[in-house]
Amino acid sequence: MKSRKYILTGGTGFLGSLLGVELLKSGHSVFFLGRGEGSDAHKSRQEDILLKIDADVPLHKAHFFKVDFEKLELGLNKMEQEYLKDADGFFHLAADLSFKPEHGTRVRKTNHENLLHVMSLSKKLEIRFFFVSTAYVHGSQSKNAHIPGAIFPRPFSFHNAYEESKYDAEIFIKDWSSKHNLKYTILRPSIIVDREGRTSTPFGFSSFLIGIEKLKHKFPRLMSGKFTPLLLPFPYSPCARLNLVPADWVVHSIITIAEKNKQDGQIFNLVNPEPIPIKKIIVHAFEKGSGIRLFSFPAPDWFIQLFTFTIHLIGKIFKPLRILSERLWLFRFYVTETILYARENTDRLLGETTNPIPTLSDNELYLVTKHFISHYNKKTRDINS
């Protein structure tokens, strides 16, 4: 395999750190651009994260640059920019993943407004730009809507500022690149989970698990079902599916696309063609993986929305339930929808033989949960010690 040179933002994040490790282990040089009080602080933090994922990662091929995303060309001087020249790709993964309404301004600034500074640097260095977006740029859609692997008309509404910021970012990338002749590719993963137990994230699917763990720690005997299995009712939509994709598959797909795709302006939906029924997630992740007892039952969407709203209000009064109720409220749309995604671009480039279609078995759902809980509890112990 030819050794390549890649620039990467967001290397301390969930997907970025896994991508960084895989690139380094594949023999590539990686230039990590990140924030920090000083260059040494950024380097130290990034190295620590990479080594926690894989103690044998070849750090001699890793290089570190402290940047400021609010400055044009990220505040890098001419000498630093010269060092980055001739890279084979510029991966932009740095993002704000918060769904909270009060973080809307911050999310839009990080995910959309600062994009000009990153793209200006990529253009000046004449490096192909790879933007990691999200499959959920579609916002509110009718049931079983079909999302193409292309830019589509602006949705009527979005579930949160994160979705909207990513949609606006895609539009900006297309328009700006057309005017300034920047080669780009957009990658849209759905909900990423780590089935290998190498790292964790407090966002997305894992945020539910954090709420459950906090309740377990507060009321261990109740949550284990020793008194009653009806402690926490959990209505679910029998038709809804959650699109979970394994992190290792997403990382492999991103690298393959960067190496093989030569066509400008392509968009790849990195999604699971067989999204997982909510009932399976309740049984294999929440109950078996987390070890709690739930009274789950099928219900119409209006009832689920009413239920999450009621739990949200109770959480404002009953502090131990607050985190879980907040997660249920923020993610209520995702557990009542099933969206279909076009995979033609992805299947054409990756092919089933080189990178098989991702699947998550019942046992893998269980292991994803156990791995996350192990990471979360260790981190909690480290903070408290």
ZAFI-212527 format. One record per residue (C-alpha): residue in one letter; x, y, z. Coordinates in Angstrom, 1 decimal. Layout:
residues N
REC;code;c1;c2;c3
REC;a;X;Y;Z $
...
//
This chain:
residues 385
REC;code;c1;c2;c3
REC;m;0.0;0.0;0.0 $
REC;k;1.3;3.4;-1.0 $
REC;s;2.1;5.6;2.0 $
REC;r;0.0;8.8;2.0 $
REC;k;-0.2;12.1;3.9 $
REC;y;-3.5;13.2;5.4 $
REC;i;-4.6;16.3;7.4 $
REC;l;-7.2;15.6;10.1 $
REC;t;-9.4;17.9;12.3 $
REC;g;-11.4;16.4;15.2 $
REC;g;-8.8;13.9;16.0 $
REC;t;-9.7;13.9;19.7 $
REC;g;-13.3;13.0;19.0 $
REC;f;-14.9;9.6;18.8 $
REC;l;-14.7;9.0;15.0 $
REC;g;-11.7;11.2;14.4 $
REC;s;-9.5;9.3;16.9 $
REC;l;-10.5;5.9;15.4 $
REC;l;-9.8;7.3;11.9 $
REC;g;-6.4;8.7;13.0 $
REC;v;-5.3;5.4;14.5 $
REC;e;-6.3;3.4;11.4 $
REC;l;-4.5;5.8;9.1 $
REC;l;-1.3;5.6;11.2 $
REC;k;-1.5;1.8;11.4 $
REC;s;-1.9;1.7;7.6 $
REC;g;1.5;3.4;7.3 $
REC;h;0.2;6.9;6.5 $
REC;s;1.4;10.2;7.9 $
REC;v;-1.3;12.1;9.8 $
REC;f;-1.2;15.8;10.6 $
REC;f;-3.6;16.4;13.5 $
REC;l;-5.0;20.0;13.7 $
REC;g;-6.6;20.8;17.0 $
REC;r;-7.3;23.4;19.7 $
REC;g;-5.3;23.8;22.9 $
REC;e;-3.7;26.3;25.3 $
REC;g;-0.4;25.5;23.5 $
REC;s;1.1;23.2;20.9 $
REC;d;2.4;20.8;23.6 $
REC;a;-1.1;20.6;25.3 $
REC;h;-2.7;19.6;22.0 $
REC;k;0.0;17.1;21.2 $
REC;s;-0.1;15.5;24.7 $
REC;r;-3.9;15.2;24.7 $
REC;q;-4.0;13.8;21.1 $
REC;e;-1.3;11.2;21.8 $
REC;d;-3.0;10.1;25.0 $
REC;i;-6.3;9.5;23.2 $
REC;l;-4.6;7.6;20.3 $
REC;l;-2.6;5.4;22.8 $
REC;k;-5.7;4.5;24.8 $
REC;i;-7.3;3.2;21.6 $
REC;d;-4.2;1.2;20.5 $
REC;a;-1.0;1.1;22.6 $
REC;d;1.0;0.1;19.5 $
REC;v;-0.1;3.0;17.2 $
REC;p;3.0;4.3;15.4 $
REC;l;3.2;7.9;16.8 $
REC;h;6.3;8.7;14.8 $
REC;k;4.1;9.2;11.8 $
REC;a;1.8;11.6;13.7 $
REC;h;2.4;15.4;13.6 $
REC;f;0.5;18.0;15.6 $
REC;f;-0.5;21.6;14.9 $
REC;k;-2.4;23.9;17.2 $
REC;v;-5.0;25.9;15.3 $
REC;d;-7.7;28.4;15.8 $
REC;f;-10.9;27.6;13.8 $
REC;e;-12.1;31.2;14.1 $
REC;k;-9.2;32.5;12.1 $
REC;l;-8.7;32.4;8.4 $
REC;e;-6.5;29.5;7.4 $
REC;l;-6.8;28.4;11.0 $
REC;g;-4.1;30.8;12.1 $
REC;l;-1.3;28.7;10.7 $
REC;n;1.8;30.6;9.6 $
REC;k;3.5;30.2;6.2 $
REC;m;6.1;27.7;7.5 $
REC;e;3.4;25.5;9.0 $
REC;q;1.3;25.7;5.8 $
REC;e;4.4;24.8;3.7 $
REC;y;4.8;21.7;5.9 $
REC;l;1.2;20.6;5.2 $
REC;k;1.5;20.9;1.4 $
REC;d;1.2;17.9;-0.9 $
REC;a;-1.2;16.1;1.4 $
REC;d;-3.4;13.5;-0.2 $
REC;g;-6.6;14.6;1.6 $
REC;f;-8.0;17.0;4.2 $
REC;f;-10.4;15.3;6.6 $
REC;h;-12.6;17.8;8.5 $
REC;l;-14.3;16.0;11.4 $
REC;a;-14.2;18.7;14.1 $
REC;a;-17.8;19.5;15.1 $
REC;d;-20.2;20.4;17.9 $
REC;l;-22.6;17.4;18.4 $
REC;s;-24.9;19.0;20.9 $
REC;f;-28.7;18.7;20.4 $
REC;k;-29.6;21.0;23.2 $
REC;p;-31.6;24.1;22.1 $
REC;e;-29.5;26.4;24.3 $
REC;h;-26.4;25.4;22.4 $
REC;g;-27.8;26.3;19.0 $
REC;t;-25.7;29.4;18.3 $
REC;r;-22.5;27.6;19.3 $
REC;v;-23.3;24.6;17.2 $
REC;r;-24.0;26.7;14.1 $
REC;k;-20.8;28.7;14.6 $
REC;t;-18.7;25.5;14.9 $
REC;n;-20.3;23.4;12.3 $
REC;h;-21.1;26.0;9.6 $
REC;e;-19.7;29.5;10.1 $
REC;n;-16.1;28.4;10.8 $
REC;l;-16.1;26.1;7.8 $
REC;l;-14.9;28.9;5.5 $
REC;h;-11.6;29.1;7.4 $
REC;v;-11.0;25.3;7.1 $
REC;m;-11.9;25.3;3.4 $
REC;s;-9.8;28.3;2.6 $
REC;l;-6.8;26.4;4.0 $
REC;s;-7.6;23.3;2.0 $
REC;k;-7.9;25.4;-1.2 $
REC;k;-4.7;27.3;-0.6 $
REC;l;-2.8;24.0;-0.1 $
REC;e;-4.7;22.5;-3.1 $
REC;i;-5.8;19.5;-1.2 $
REC;r;-9.0;17.5;-1.7 $
REC;f;-11.5;18.3;1.0 $
REC;f;-13.4;15.5;2.8 $
REC;f;-16.3;16.7;5.0 $
REC;v;-17.9;14.4;7.5 $
REC;s;-21.5;15.4;7.7 $
REC;t;-24.4;13.2;9.0 $
REC;a;-27.1;11.1;7.4 $
REC;y;-29.6;13.1;9.4 $
REC;v;-29.2;16.3;7.4 $
REC;h;-32.7;15.4;6.1 $
REC;g;-34.5;17.0;9.1 $
REC;s;-38.2;16.3;9.4 $
REC;q;-39.5;13.9;6.7 $
REC;s;-42.5;11.8;6.1 $
REC;k;-42.3;8.1;7.1 $
REC;n;-40.2;5.9;4.9 $
REC;a;-38.8;9.0;3.1 $
REC;h;-35.9;8.2;0.7 $
REC;i;-32.8;10.3;1.1 $
REC;p;-30.6;10.5;-2.0 $
REC;g;-26.8;10.5;-2.1 $
REC;a;-26.9;14.2;-3.2 $
REC;i;-27.8;17.7;-2.1 $
REC;f;-31.6;17.9;-1.8 $
REC;p;-34.1;20.8;-1.3 $
REC;r;-34.1;22.3;2.2 $
REC;p;-36.4;20.4;4.6 $
REC;f;-39.4;22.2;6.0 $
REC;s;-37.9;21.9;9.5 $
REC;f;-35.1;20.3;11.5 $
REC;h;-35.1;18.4;14.7 $
REC;n;-32.2;20.4;16.2 $
REC;a;-29.5;22.9;15.4 $
REC;y;-27.0;20.1;14.7 $
REC;e;-29.0;18.8;11.8 $
REC;e;-29.5;22.2;10.4 $
REC;s;-25.9;23.2;10.7 $
REC;k;-24.7;20.2;8.8 $
REC;y;-27.3;20.8;6.0 $
REC;d;-26.2;24.4;5.7 $
REC;a;-22.6;23.3;5.7 $
REC;e;-23.2;20.9;2.8 $
REC;i;-24.9;23.7;0.8 $
REC;f;-22.0;26.1;1.6 $
REC;i;-19.4;23.5;0.6 $
REC;k;-21.1;22.9;-2.8 $
REC;d;-21.5;26.6;-3.5 $
REC;w;-18.1;27.8;-2.3 $
REC;s;-16.2;24.9;-4.0 $
REC;s;-17.9;25.7;-7.3 $
REC;k;-16.8;29.3;-7.1 $
REC;h;-13.2;28.5;-6.0 $
REC;n;-12.6;25.2;-7.8 $
REC;l;-12.1;23.2;-4.6 $
REC;k;-12.3;19.4;-5.0 $
REC;y;-14.5;17.9;-2.3 $
REC;t;-16.3;14.8;-1.0 $
REC;i;-19.1;14.7;1.6 $
REC;l;-19.5;11.6;3.9 $
REC;r;-22.7;11.1;5.7 $
REC;p;-22.6;8.4;8.5 $
REC;s;-25.6;7.6;10.5 $
REC;i;-25.5;6.7;14.2 $
REC;i;-22.0;5.3;14.9 $
REC;v;-21.3;2.7;17.6 $
REC;d;-18.1;1.0;18.5 $
REC;r;-18.5;-2.8;18.5 $
REC;e;-14.8;-3.3;19.2 $
REC;g;-14.8;-1.5;22.6 $
REC;r;-11.8;0.7;21.7 $
REC;t;-13.3;4.1;22.7 $
REC;s;-16.6;5.8;23.5 $
REC;t;-18.7;8.9;23.0 $
REC;p;-21.3;10.6;25.3 $
REC;f;-23.4;11.6;22.2 $
REC;g;-26.0;9.8;20.1 $
REC;f;-27.0;6.3;21.1 $
REC;s;-24.6;6.4;24.1 $
REC;s;-26.4;9.3;25.7 $
REC;f;-29.3;7.0;26.5 $
REC;l;-27.0;4.6;28.2 $
REC;i;-25.5;7.4;30.3 $
REC;g;-29.0;8.3;31.6 $
REC;i;-29.7;4.7;32.4 $
REC;e;-26.3;4.3;34.2 $
REC;k;-26.9;7.3;36.4 $
REC;l;-30.3;5.9;37.4 $
REC;k;-28.7;2.5;38.1 $
REC;h;-26.1;4.1;40.4 $
REC;k;-28.8;6.1;42.2 $
REC;f;-31.3;3.3;42.6 $
REC;p;-29.4;0.0;42.1 $
REC;r;-31.9;-2.4;43.5 $
REC;l;-34.9;-0.8;41.9 $
REC;m;-33.3;-0.5;38.4 $
REC;s;-32.2;-4.2;38.5 $
REC;g;-35.9;-5.2;38.9 $
REC;k;-35.5;-6.7;42.4 $
REC;f;-38.7;-5.0;43.5 $
REC;t;-40.7;-4.6;40.3 $
REC;p;-40.1;-4.9;36.5 $
REC;l;-42.5;-2.0;35.9 $
REC;l;-40.3;0.8;37.3 $
REC;l;-39.7;2.4;33.9 $
REC;p;-42.4;2.1;31.2 $
REC;f;-40.9;2.3;27.7 $
REC;p;-43.4;2.7;24.8 $
REC;y;-41.9;2.1;21.3 $
REC;s;-43.0;2.4;17.7 $
REC;p;-43.3;-1.1;16.3 $
REC;c;-42.4;0.2;12.8 $
REC;a;-39.5;2.5;13.8 $
REC;r;-35.9;1.6;13.1 $
REC;l;-32.6;3.1;14.3 $
REC;n;-29.8;3.3;11.8 $
REC;l;-26.7;2.1;13.7 $
REC;v;-23.4;1.6;11.9 $
REC;p;-20.2;0.0;13.3 $
REC;a;-17.4;2.5;13.7 $
REC;d;-14.8;0.1;12.2 $
REC;w;-16.9;-0.1;9.0 $
REC;v;-17.3;3.7;8.8 $
REC;v;-13.5;4.2;9.3 $
REC;h;-12.7;1.6;6.6 $
REC;s;-15.2;3.2;4.2 $
REC;i;-13.8;6.7;4.7 $
REC;i;-10.3;5.6;4.0 $
REC;t;-11.4;3.5;0.9 $
REC;i;-13.3;6.4;-0.5 $
REC;a;-10.4;8.8;0.0 $
REC;e;-8.1;6.4;-1.8 $
REC;k;-10.4;5.4;-4.7 $
REC;n;-12.9;8.2;-5.4 $
REC;k;-11.6;10.6;-8.1 $
REC;q;-15.0;12.1;-9.0 $
REC;d;-15.5;15.6;-7.5 $
REC;g;-18.6;16.5;-5.5 $
REC;q;-19.7;13.0;-4.6 $
REC;i;-21.8;12.4;-1.5 $
REC;f;-21.7;9.0;0.3 $
REC;n;-24.5;7.9;2.7 $
REC;l;-22.6;5.6;5.1 $
REC;v;-25.6;3.9;6.5 $
REC;n;-26.9;0.4;7.5 $
REC;p;-29.3;-1.0;4.8 $
REC;e;-30.9;-3.0;7.6 $
REC;p;-31.7;-0.5;10.4 $
REC;i;-32.5;-2.1;13.8 $
REC;p;-36.0;-2.3;15.2 $
REC;i;-36.4;-0.3;18.4 $
REC;k;-37.7;-3.4;20.2 $
REC;k;-34.4;-5.2;19.5 $
REC;i;-32.5;-2.3;21.0 $
REC;i;-34.6;-2.3;24.1 $
REC;v;-34.1;-6.0;24.6 $
REC;h;-30.4;-6.5;23.7 $
REC;a;-28.9;-3.1;24.6 $
REC;f;-31.0;-1.6;27.4 $
REC;e;-32.2;-4.7;29.2 $
REC;k;-29.5;-7.3;28.6 $
REC;g;-26.6;-4.9;28.0 $
REC;s;-27.5;-2.4;30.8 $
REC;g;-29.0;-5.0;33.1 $
REC;i;-32.2;-3.0;33.8 $
REC;r;-35.9;-4.1;33.6 $
REC;l;-38.2;-2.2;31.4 $
REC;f;-41.9;-2.5;30.8 $
REC;s;-41.8;-2.0;27.0 $
REC;f;-44.9;-2.0;24.9 $
REC;p;-45.9;-0.9;21.3 $
REC;a;-47.6;2.4;21.0 $
REC;p;-48.7;5.0;18.4 $
REC;d;-46.4;7.9;17.7 $
REC;w;-48.7;10.5;19.4 $
REC;f;-48.5;8.5;22.6 $
REC;i;-44.7;8.2;22.5 $
REC;q;-44.5;12.0;22.0 $
REC;l;-46.9;12.5;24.9 $
REC;f;-44.9;10.1;27.1 $
REC;t;-41.5;11.7;26.4 $
REC;f;-43.0;15.1;27.1 $
REC;t;-44.4;13.9;30.4 $
REC;i;-41.1;12.2;31.4 $
REC;h;-39.3;15.4;30.4 $
REC;l;-41.5;17.5;32.8 $
REC;i;-41.0;14.9;35.6 $
REC;g;-37.3;15.0;35.1 $
REC;k;-37.3;18.8;35.7 $
REC;i;-38.6;18.1;39.2 $
REC;f;-37.1;14.6;40.0 $
REC;k;-33.4;15.2;39.6 $
REC;p;-32.2;11.6;39.3 $
REC;l;-34.4;11.2;36.2 $
REC;r;-33.3;14.5;34.6 $
REC;i;-30.5;13.2;32.4 $
REC;l;-32.4;10.2;31.0 $
REC;s;-35.6;12.3;30.5 $
REC;e;-33.6;15.0;28.7 $
REC;r;-32.1;12.4;26.3 $
REC;l;-35.5;10.9;25.6 $
REC;w;-36.9;14.4;24.8 $
REC;l;-34.0;15.4;22.5 $
REC;f;-34.0;12.1;20.7 $
REC;r;-37.8;11.5;20.6 $
REC;f;-38.0;11.9;16.8 $
REC;y;-35.3;9.3;16.1 $
REC;v;-37.2;6.5;17.9 $
REC;t;-40.4;7.0;15.9 $
REC;e;-39.0;7.4;12.4 $
REC;t;-37.7;5.1;9.7 $
REC;i;-35.8;6.8;6.9 $
REC;l;-34.4;5.1;3.9 $
REC;y;-31.1;6.2;2.4 $
REC;a;-29.7;5.7;-1.1 $
REC;r;-26.5;3.7;-1.2 $
REC;e;-25.7;3.6;-4.9 $
REC;n;-22.6;5.7;-4.6 $
REC;t;-21.4;3.8;-1.5 $
REC;d;-22.1;0.4;-3.0 $
REC;r;-20.5;1.3;-6.3 $
REC;l;-17.3;2.5;-4.8 $
REC;l;-16.8;0.1;-1.9 $
REC;g;-18.3;-3.1;-3.3 $
REC;e;-19.5;-5.9;-1.1 $
REC;t;-16.3;-7.9;-1.4 $
REC;t;-13.9;-5.2;-0.3 $
REC;n;-16.0;-3.7;2.5 $
REC;p;-19.1;-5.8;3.3 $
REC;i;-22.4;-4.2;4.1 $
REC;p;-22.5;-3.4;7.8 $
REC;t;-24.6;-5.5;10.1 $
REC;l;-25.1;-5.6;13.9 $
REC;s;-26.2;-8.9;15.4 $
REC;d;-28.1;-9.1;18.6 $
REC;n;-24.9;-10.1;20.4 $
REC;e;-23.0;-7.1;19.0 $
REC;l;-25.8;-4.8;20.2 $
REC;y;-25.2;-6.3;23.7 $
REC;l;-21.4;-6.0;23.4 $
REC;v;-21.6;-2.4;22.2 $
REC;t;-23.6;-1.6;25.3 $
REC;k;-21.3;-3.5;27.7 $
REC;h;-18.2;-1.9;26.1 $
REC;f;-19.6;1.6;26.5 $
REC;i;-20.7;1.0;30.1 $
REC;s;-17.2;-0.3;30.9 $
REC;h;-15.6;2.9;29.4 $
REC;y;-18.1;5.2;31.1 $
REC;n;-17.7;3.6;34.6 $
REC;k;-13.9;3.7;34.3 $
REC;k;-14.0;7.4;33.3 $
REC;t;-16.4;8.1;36.1 $
REC;r;-14.0;6.4;38.6 $
REC;d;-11.0;8.3;37.3 $
REC;i;-12.8;11.6;37.7 $
REC;n;-13.9;10.8;41.2 $
REC;s;-10.6;9.4;42.4 $
//
